[in-house]
Amino acid sequence: MDEFKSRYLKECSAQKYEANDNILSAMRESHKSNLKSTTESVILNLSGCSISVVDCGLLAKCLATDTQVEEYRFTDCLLSEDASRIIINALSFNKTIKLLDIKGNNLRSAGAELISKLLKRTTSLQQLFLEWNNIGMWDSGIKAIAEGLAVNQTLHVLDLSNNQISHEGGQDVAAALKRNKTLGILDMRWNNVGVLGGRAFLSALDHNKYISNLQLAGNNIPADIMKATGTALKRNLDYRSIFEEQESMRRSLKQEIDHIHHEKSMQVSTLMNQLEKEKVLHETLNESTRDQVHQMKAAVEGLKNENHSLHERNTSLQTDLMDLQHNHKELQLKIRSKDHEITDLCSKHTTEIADLAHILEEEQKNKKEVELVKEDQMYGLKKQLRETLDQLETERNELNKLTNNIKKQKAEHNEEISSIVQKNNNEKNEQHNTSNSQMKNLQDKIRNISEQKNTLENEVSQLKSSCLTEKLRKEEEIMTLQSKWKQEELLKTKQYDDRIDLLISTKDELQSKASKLSVENTQLNTQFVNTQKELEHCKRLIDQQQQLINQRDLEHRNEINRVRLEADSEKRIVTELRDKIQSLETKHQEVQSHLREEKSANEAEVKKLNEIIRQKENDMKRMREEELRRASLLESALQTYITSARSSSYL
């Protein structure tokens, strides 16, 4: 209110006009009443103030742009036509007005036309009071108001009492009511509507179901028409209550549906976030698997290089063996030349040979015990291999789930890895064949059986370690390959077992040969006395080879430990990923179950609401049928009344 007052004073000072004291005092009183009232609406009460045309012009500029005041009261201000035109035109531009009271201002037809424009333009006016304005003295005024009322969509209360409205004006207002769908209260008391106007309002109530309060007292309307209008108003009240209930139900249903949609959207957003997280996890898994594949390729290339180096070393050993064979042949020639000399010395060394035979028997016993211990170790190693194979099978069954998820990414690498594995197998077979030939040549040509056994045992241990390393590598490859490789790997493991058995059988054969050679050695010890120097040279070469072999063993053991550590880390990673996947699956299942429960609950609620709506529709149909029946009864009663009235008039 203070802003309105300050604007009014500014306009007065701009126009160099003294402010009206009555208006200022009315503003003060209305401000006090606004402070005391419990309602939030701001009221400007200028009732009883004498307002000139100049004052109206100054107020109009404030009224058109005001956004705080909601109720304007101009009762008994005796506004002239120009003043009323200025104020009503200004109020037609106001967007916050809700109540306008212009009682007792004698607006007549010109003011009525302005009120019609206000009703057509306004978008916020809800209550309009036009009592004691003589609008019905001219037909044009009430027709203009009826036109504005027919178009208006915001007005709820209209007071047209004590305006000398005739039956024609009542018919115009009733015709406007047939088009209006927002007006709820209409006051037409103390006019001159008459029977025709009452019938017009009654017929309007048949079309308009929104009016709940229509006052027609003091209009010379018959009692039966008043009763009929009362019943129609009661019907409208019932219809209004049912409509409000339906609107409240519709709003509640809409709110519930919006709430459900919001919850579903939130759930969908959470699921999308979880799926994005799962995608990120899958991408990280794919990247880790790719890195592992690259590491495997690098390891395979390293193994190729190692195999190539071993092949070169084997060729060098073969050349050394060829040299040894040549030396051996030369030694045999020398031995033949010296056989005659040895026969002379045999008699002298018989005693020495007996002692040596005793010593050799003890050494053979010790060797047999060592061989038994080694066989026990081999048996234990076989058991460990079987246990590892069982563990591998269990781990393979567990890893099938992950391999199925990684099939698509690793299908491209299967062919390359298969070719690499075949090459490795061929190279390994060639190495095995060369090693077997080397073993036979060394056993045939090297005379010192004890050193031969040591070398053979070292080579057997190397083969076992190589077999174990190959098995571990194949196990790592099995984790990355498809399920089709299982059968091939099983066949390969069987082949390795057969090879180990063959090696053991060859070892037994070699042991038998060694026993035979030991017997021959006892006979030839006397012959090889002079050849010890040459044999010492061979021993030195063999020691160098043993050192190389020991270095290889250390390298292989380091590689085995590294591979085992990598396998353990990969197993840990796989277990962690499996746990994460299981937790995500459980969460996904819980969310799905929760969504299903909510859907079922919502469907049940929707079914209940549909049943309630059906019941309400049935009730509405029943009410309509009753209303139609009542209307037919009223029409029959009216017809009988009209016929009786006509007959009485004729009489």
ZAMARGU-4260 file (C-alpha; in steps of 0.2 Angstrom, whole numbers, plus 5000, padded with zeros to 4 digits):
<rodrens>
0) 5000/5000/5000 | 5014/5012/5003 | 5021/5010/4986 | 5003/5014/4979 | 5002/5029/4989
5) 5020/5035/4984 | 5016/5032/4966 | 5000/5042/4968 | 5009/5056/4976 | 5022/5056/4963
10) 5009/5057/4949 | 5001/5072/4959 | 5018/5081/4960 | 5021/5077/4942 | 5004/5085/4936
15) 5006/5099/4949 | 4990/5094/4957 | 4986/5093/4976 | 4982/5076/4982 | 4965/5072/4988
20) 4964/5072/5007 | 4949/5059/5006 | 4959/5047/4995 | 4975/5049/5007 | 4964/5046/5022
25) 4956/5031/5014 | 4973/5024/5010 | 4979/5025/5028 | 4963/5017/5034 | 4964/5003/5022
30) 4983/5001/5026 | 4978/4999/5045 | 4964/4987/5041 | 4976/4976/5030 | 4988/4975/5045
35) 4974/4970/5056 | 4966/4957/5044 | 4971/4939/5044 | 4970/4937/5025 | 4984/4939/5014
40) 4975/4950/5001 | 4978/4969/5000 | 4962/4980/5000 | 4960/4997/4994 | 4944/5004/5001
45) 4939/5021/4993 | 4921/5019/4997 | 4911/5036/5000 | 4926/5046/4994 | 4921/5060/4982
50) 4933/5057/4967 | 4934/5070/4953 | 4939/5066/4935 | 4956/5073/4938 | 4958/5062/4953
55) 4952/5047/4943 | 4966/5051/4930 | 4979/5051/4943 | 4973/5035/4951 | 4971/5026/4934
60) 4990/5027/4931 | 4993/5018/4947 | 4979/5006/4945 | 4985/5000/4928 | 5002/4995/4934
65) 4999/4990/4952 | 5004/4972/4957 | 5000/4972/4976 | 4982/4977/4978 | 4970/4963/4974
70) 4953/4971/4980 | 4946/4988/4975 | 4931/4995/4983 | 4922/5011/4975 | 4905/5010/4983
75) 4894/5026/4984 | 4908/5036/4976 | 4895/5044/4963 | 4907/5042/4949 | 4903/5051/4933
80) 4903/5043/4916 | 4920/5050/4912 | 4927/5045/4929 | 4920/5028/4928 | 4927/5026/4911
85) 4944/5031/4916 | 4945/5019/4931 | 4937/5004/4923 | 4949/5006/4908 | 4964/5006/4919
90) 4958/4991/4929 | 4956/4981/4913 | 4975/4982/4911 | 4978/4977/4929 | 4983/4958/4931
95) 4981/4956/4950 | 4964/4962/4953 | 4952/4949/4961 | 4938/4959/4968 | 4929/4975/4961
100) 4915/4983/4971 | 4906/4998/4962 | 4890/4998/4971 | 4879/5014/4971 | 4888/5023/4957
105) 4874/5025/4944 | 4884/5018/4930 | 4870/5016/4918 | 4872/5010/4900 | 4889/5018/4897
110) 4897/5011/4912 | 4889/4994/4908 | 4898/4994/4891 | 4915/4998/4900 | 4911/4983/4912
115) 4908/4972/4897 | 4925/4977/4891 | 4933/4973/4908 | 4925/4956/4908 | 4932/4952/4891
120) 4949/4958/4894 | 4953/4953/4912 | 4962/4937/4917 | 4961/4938/4936 | 4945/4946/4941
125) 4934/4934/4952 | 4921/4944/4961 | 4911/4959/4953 | 4898/4969/4963 | 4887/4981/4953
130) 4872/4984/4965 | 4862/5000/4964 | 4868/5006/4947 | 4852/5006/4936 | 4860/4996/4923
135) 4843/4988/4917 | 4835/5005/4913 | 4843/5003/4895 | 4843/4987/4886 | 4860/4990/4879
140) 4869/4990/4896 | 4863/4973/4902 | 4866/4966/4884 | 4884/4972/4885 | 4886/4964/4902
145) 4878/4948/4896 | 4890/4948/4881 | 4905/4950/4893 | 4899/4937/4905 | 4897/4924/4891
150) 4915/4927/4886 | 4923/4928/4903 | 4932/4913/4910 | 4938/4919/4928 | 4923/4927/4936
155) 4915/4917/4951 | 4903/4930/4959 | 4892/4943/4951 | 4880/4954/4960 | 4867/4963/4949
160) 4854/4966/4962 | 4843/4982/4962 | 4847/4987/4944 | 4829/4988/4937 | 4833/4973/4925
165) 4818/4968/4915 | 4813/4951/4908 | 4822/4955/4892 | 4838/4958/4902 | 4835/4943/4912
170) 4834/4932/4896 | 4850/4940/4890 | 4859/4936/4906 | 4851/4918/4906 | 4857/4916/4888
175) 4875/4921/4894 | 4874/4908/4908 | 4872/4894/4895 | 4889/4899/4888 | 4898/4903/4904
180) 4907/4889/4913 | 4915/4897/4928 | 4902/4908/4937 | 4896/4900/4953 | 4886/4914/4962
185) 4874/4926/4954 | 4863/4939/4963 | 4848/4945/4953 | 4837/4951/4968 | 4825/4965/4968
190) 4824/4967/4949 | 4809/4965/4937 | 4813/4949/4928 | 4796/4941/4929 | 4789/4925/4924
195) 4798/4925/4907 | 4815/4929/4915 | 4812/4915/4928 | 4809/4902/4915 | 4824/4908/4905
200) 4835/4906/4921 | 4827/4889/4924 | 4831/4883/4906 | 4848/4890/4908 | 4851/4879/4923
205) 4847/4864/4913 | 4862/4868/4902 | 4874/4876/4915 | 4879/4864/4929 | 4891/4876/4937
210) 4880/4888/4946 | 4877/4883/4964 | 4869/4899/4971 | 4856/4909/4961 | 4846/4922/4970
215) 4830/4928/4962 | 4820/4935/4976 | 4810/4951/4973 | 4807/4948/4954 | 4789/4943/4953
220) 4793/4925/4949 | 4780/4912/4953 | 4783/4900/4967 | 4783/4884/4957 | 4797/4892/4946
225) 4807/4897/4961 | 4805/4879/4968 | 4811/4872/4951 | 4826/4883/4951 | 4829/4878/4969
230) 4829/4859/4964 | 4840/4863/4949 | 4852/4873/4961 | 4853/4858/4973 | 4856/4847/4958
235) 4870/4858/4953 | 4877/4858/4971 | 4877/4839/4970 | 4885/4839/4953 | 4898/4852/4960
240) 4902/4841/4975 | 4904/4826/4964 | 4914/4836/4951 | 4925/4842/4965 | 4927/4825/4972
245) 4932/4818/4955 | 4944/4833/4953 | 4952/4829/4970 | 4953/4811/4965 | 4960/4815/4948
250) 4973/4827/4956 | 4978/4814/4969 | 4979/4801/4956 | 4990/4813/4945 | 5001/4817/4960
255) 5003/4798/4964 | 5006/4794/4945 | 5019/4808/4944 | 5027/4802/4961 | 5028/4784/4953
260) 5035/4791/4937 | 5048/4801/4947 | 5052/4786/4957 | 5054/4775/4942 | 5064/4788/4933
265) 5076/4789/4949 | 5077/4770/4949 | 5081/4770/4930 | 5094/4783/4933 | 5102/4773/4947
270) 5101/4758/4936 | 5109/4767/4922 | 5123/4773/4933 | 5126/4755/4939 | 5126/4749/4921
275) 5139/4763/4917 | 5150/4757/4931 | 5148/4739/4925 | 5153/4745/4908 | 5168/4754/4915
280) 5173/4738/4925 | 5171/4728/4909 | 5182/4740/4899 | 5195/4739/4913 | 5194/4720/4913
285) 5196/4720/4894 | 5211/4732/4895 | 5219/4720/4908 | 5216/4705/4898 | 5223/4714/4883
290) 5239/4718/4893 | 5240/4700/4899 | 5239/4694/4881 | 5253/4706/4876 | 5263/4700/4890
295) 5260/4682/4885 | 5265/4686/4867 | 5281/4694/4874 | 5284/4679/4885 | 5282/4667/4870
300) 5294/4677/4860 | 5306/4676/4874 | 5304/4658/4875 | 5307/4657/4856 | 5323/4666/4858
305) 5328/4655/4873 | 5324/4639/4862 | 5334/4646/4848 | 5349/4649/4860 | 5347/4631/4867
310) 5347/4625/4849 | 5363/4634/4846 | 5371/4627/4862 | 5365/4609/4857 | 5374/4611/4840
315) 5389/4617/4849 | 5388/4602/4861 | 5386/4590/4846 | 5402/4597/4838 | 5411/4594/4855
320) 5404/4576/4855 | 5410/4573/4837 | 5427/4579/4843 | 5426/4567/4858 | 5421/4553/4847
325) 5436/4556/4836 | 5447/4556/4851 | 5439/4540/4857 | 5443/4532/4841 | 5461/4537/4842
330) 5461/4531/4860 | 5454/4514/4854 | 5468/4512/4842 | 5481/4516/4855 | 5472/4504/4867
335) 5474/4490/4854 | 5492/4494/4852 | 5495/4493/4870 | 5484/4477/4873 | 5500/4467/4872
340) 5508/4477/4885 | 5493/4476/4896 | 5493/4457/4895 | 5510/4457/4903 | 5504/4468/4917
345) 5488/4459/4920 | 5496/4447/4932 | 5503/4461/4942 | 5487/4470/4944 | 5475/4455/4948
350) 5476/4459/4967 | 5473/4478/4963 | 5458/4473/4952 | 5451/4463/4966 | 5452/4478/4978
355) 5445/4489/4964 | 5431/4477/4961 | 5426/4477/4980 | 5427/4496/4979 | 5416/4496/4964
360) 5403/4485/4972 | 5401/4497/4986 | 5400/4511/4974 | 5386/4502/4965 | 5377/4499/4981
365) 5378/4517/4985 | 5372/4521/4968 | 5357/4509/4969 | 5352/4517/4985 | 5353/4534/4977
370) 5343/4528/4962 | 5330/4521/4974 | 5329/4538/4983 | 5327/4547/4966 | 5313/4535/4961
375) 5304/4539/4977 | 5306/4557/4972 | 5300/4554/4955 | 5285/4545/4962 | 5282/4560/4974
380) 5283/4572/4959 | 5271/4562/4949 | 5259/4563/4964 | 5261/4582/4964 | 5258/4583/4946
385) 5242/4573/4947 | 5237/4584/4962 | 5241/4600/4952 | 5231/4593/4937 | 5216/4590/4948
390) 5218/4608/4955 | 5219/4614/4937 | 5203/4605/4932 | 5194/4613/4947 | 5201/4630/4943
395) 5196/4628/4925 | 5178/4624/4929 | 5178/4640/4940 | 5186/4650/4926 | 5174/4644/4912
400) 5162/4658/4917 | 5175/4671/4915 | 5182/4663/4899 | 5164/4664/4891 | 5164/4683/4894
405) 5181/4685/4887 | 5178/4674/4871 | 5174/4688/4860 | 5189/4698/4864 | 5202/4684/4863
410) 5195/4675/4847 | 5206/4685/4836 | 5222/4680/4846 | 5217/4661/4846 | 5225/4657/4829
415) 5241/4666/4833 | 5243/4658/4849 | 5239/4641/4841 | 5252/4643/4828 | 5265/4649/4841
420) 5260/4633/4852 | 5262/4622/4837 | 5279/4629/4833 | 5285/4627/4852 | 5279/4609/4852
425) 5289/4606/4836 | 5304/4614/4843 | 5302/4605/4859 | 5300/4588/4850 | 5316/4592/4840
430) 5325/4597/4856 | 5319/4581/4865 | 5325/4570/4850 | 5342/4579/4850 | 5343/4577/4869
435) 5339/4558/4867 | 5352/4556/4854 | 5365/4566/4864 | 5361/4555/4879 | 5364/4539/4869
440) 5380/4545/4861 | 5387/4551/4878 | 5382/4534/4886 | 5390/4525/4872 | 5406/4535/4871
445) 5409/4542/4888 | 5417/4528/4899 | 5416/4536/4916 | 5399/4529/4921 | 5397/4539/4937
450) 5399/4556/4928 | 5387/4549/4914 | 5374/4546/4928 | 5376/4563/4936 | 5374/4571/4919
455) 5359/4560/4915 | 5351/4564/4932 | 5354/4583/4929 | 5346/4582/4912 | 5331/4572/4918
460) 5328/4585/4932 | 5329/4599/4918 | 5317/4589/4908 | 5305/4588/4923 | 5307/4606/4927
465) 5304/4610/4908 | 5289/4599/4908 | 5282/4608/4924 | 5286/4625/4916 | 5277/4620/4901
470) 5262/4614/4911 | 5261/4630/4920 | 5263/4640/4904 | 5249/4630/4896 | 5238/4632/4912
475) 5240/4651/4909 | 5236/4649/4891 | 5221/4639/4896 | 5214/4653/4906 | 5215/4664/4891
480) 5209/4652/4877 | 5192/4645/4873 | 5184/4629/4880 | 5189/4620/4864 | 5207/4620/4870
485) 5203/4609/4885 | 5203/4592/4876 | 5219/4597/4867 | 5227/4602/4883 | 5222/4586/4891
490) 5229/4576/4877 | 5245/4586/4878 | 5246/4582/4897 | 5244/4564/4893 | 5258/4565/4880
495) 5269/4573/4893 | 5265/4559/4905 | 5269/4547/4892 | 5285/4556/4888 | 5290/4556/4906
500) 5286/4537/4907 | 5297/4534/4892 | 5311/4544/4900 | 5309/4534/4916 | 5310/4518/4905
505) 5325/4524/4896 | 5333/4528/4912 | 5330/4510/4918 | 5337/4504/4902 | 5352/4516/4904
510) 5354/4509/4922 | 5354/4491/4915 | 5367/4497/4902 | 5377/4506/4915 | 5378/4489/4925
515) 5384/4480/4910 | 5396/4494/4907 | 5402/4493/4925 | 5406/4475/4922 | 5415/4479/4906
520) 5423/4494/4916 | 5431/4482/4928 | 5439/4473/4914 | 5445/4489/4905 | 5451/4498/4920
525) 5468/4491/4918 | 5468/4496/4900 | 5463/4514/4903 | 5478/4518/4916 | 5488/4527/4902
530) 5472/4536/4895 | 5468/4545/4912 | 5476/4561/4906 | 5465/4562/4891 | 5450/4558/4901
535) 5454/4572/4913 | 5453/4584/4899 | 5436/4577/4894 | 5431/4579/4912 | 5435/4597/4912
540) 5425/4600/4896 | 5410/4590/4905 | 5412/4601/4920 | 5411/4617/4910 | 5395/4609/4902
545) 5388/4606/4919 | 5391/4624/4924 | 5381/4629/4909 | 5368/4617/4913 | 5367/4623/4931
550) 5366/4641/4925 | 5351/4636/4914 | 5343/4627/4928 | 5344/4643/4939 | 5337/4653/4924
555) 5323/4641/4922 | 5319/4641/4941 | 5319/4660/4941 | 5307/4660/4926 | 5296/4647/4935
560) 5295/4658/4951 | 5291/4673/4941 | 5277/4664/4931 | 5270/4657/4948 | 5270/4674/4955
565) 5261/4681/4940 | 5248/4666/4940 | 5245/4670/4959 | 5242/4688/4956 | 5231/4684/4941
570) 5221/4672/4952 | 5218/4685/4965 | 5213/4697/4952 | 5201/4684/4945 | 5193/4681/4962
575) 5191/4699/4966 | 5182/4702/4949 | 5171/4686/4952 | 5166/4693/4969 | 5162/4710/4961
580) 5152/4702/4947 | 5142/4692/4960 | 5139/4707/4971 | 5133/4717/4955 | 5122/4703/4950
585) 5114/4702/4967 | 5111/4721/4967 | 5104/4720/4950 | 5092/4705/4955 | 5087/4715/4971
590) 5083/4731/4961 | 5073/4720/4948 | 5063/4712/4962 | 5060/4729/4970 | 5054/4736/4954
595) 5043/4721/4951 | 5035/4723/4968 | 5032/4741/4965 | 5025/4738/4948 | 5013/4725/4956
600) 5008/4737/4970 | 5005/4751/4957 | 4995/4740/4946 | 4984/4735/4961 | 4982/4753/4966
605) 4977/4757/4948 | 4965/4743/4948 | 4957/4749/4964 | 4956/4767/4957 | 4948/4761/4941
610) 4935/4752/4951 | 4932/4768/4961 | 4930/4778/4945 | 4919/4765/4938 | 4908/4766/4954
615) 4908/4785/4952 | 4903/4784/4934 | 4889/4772/4938 | 4883/4784/4952 | 4884/4799/4940
620) 4874/4789/4927 | 4861/4785/4940 | 4861/4804/4946 | 4859/4809/4928 | 4844/4797/4925
625) 4836/4804/4941 | 4839/4822/4935 | 4831/4818/4918 | 4816/4810/4927 | 4814/4825/4938
630) 4816/4836/4923 | 4802/4826/4915 | 4791/4827/4930 | 4794/4846/4931 | 4790/4849/4913
635) 4774/4839/4915 | 4770/4849/4931 | 4774/4865/4921 | 4763/4860/4907 | 4749/4856/4919
640) 4751/4872/4927 | 4751/4882/4911 | 4736/4873/4905 | 4727/4876/4921 | 4733/4895/4921
645) 4727/4896/4903 | 4710/4888/4907 | 4708/4900/4922 | 4712/4915/4911 | 4700/4910/4898
650) 4687/4908/4912
</rodrens>
